[in-house]
Amino acid sequence: MKNKLNSFFSILLPNKRINLFVIFIVILGIISGSIFLVILKNNDMELVITKINEFMNNINLNKLNNLEAFKNSLIENFIIIILMWILGASIIGIIVNVFLTYLKGFIIGFSISSFILTFKIKGIILSFIYAFPTTIINIIILILISVYSYTFTVLLYKSIFNKTNNILIKSYLKKYALILLICLGFSIVSSLTEAFLMPSMMKLVIKMFI
């Protein structure tokens, strides 16, 4: 079972160096987002707490427009995924993609820490609901699209400067297109859980603990 699982991951994420680099960037972003919240000035920190409280009140009072939230989340996810996919087809695009990977990690770290800052111990429960399953799915999407976009950029670089066989690029392009479809599919699931499942679970926690 373990060998089959390792084989699956080796097929899905074939380049170990790029895999580790992407995971490092994501983790760095999450840590940076958490630290950034801690070092905010008091006025900015109070603004974050106010926004989180408003968000939770809207959920509790059924003021959250689920369809609108789903649409906005889906559009945002699609834009990021497609943009990173397109940028992967250019050598200089890797710089922007590294930044986008870091930024998405930063937002995740900042958001999770905001719940803990606002609700203390109870915020740990809310941050867990926020993270599972929506954020977990988003991290999987981020790692997939980042790994494959970086890999494609490396192949293009080798093709131009090291005269790598173009057949390899054409073959990889099919897999690259498939990964785009997979990530877009995952993002639909992510947006659905963010707009419908997460608010329902948070509302339940509010009634029970907050």
Stockholm file with secondary structure:
# STOCKHOLM 1.0

chainA/1-210         MKNKLNSFFSILLPNKRINLFVIFIVILGIISGSIFLVILKNNDMELVITKINEFMNNINLNKLNNLEAFKNSLIENFIIIILMWILGASIIGIIVNVFLTYLKGFIIGFSISSFILTFKIKGIILSFIYAFPTTIINIIILILISVYSYTFTVLLYKSIFNKTNNILIKSYLKKYALILLICLGFSIVSSLTEAFLMPSMMKLVIKMFI
#=GR chainA/1-210 SS CHHHHHHHHHHHSCCHHHHHHHHHHHHHHHHHHHHHHHTSCHHHHHHHHHHHHHHHHHHHTTCCCHHHHHHHHHHHHHHHHHHHHHHTTSSTHHHHHHHHHHHHHHHHHHHHHHHHHHHHHHHHHHHHHHIIIIIHHHHHHHHHHHHHHHHHHHHHHHHHHSCCCHHHHHHHHHHHHHHHHHHHHHHHHHHHIIIIIHHHHHHHHHHHHC
#=GC SS_cons         CHHHHHHHHHHHSCCHHHHHHHHHHHHHHHHHHHHHHHTSCHHHHHHHHHHHHHHHHHHHTTCCCHHHHHHHHHHHHHHHHHHHHHHTTSSTHHHHHHHHHHHHHHHHHHHHHHHHHHHHHHHHHHHHHHIIIIIHHHHHHHHHHHHHHHHHHHHHHHHHHSCCCHHHHHHHHHHHHHHHHHHHHHHHHHHHIIIIIHHHHHHHHHHHHC
//
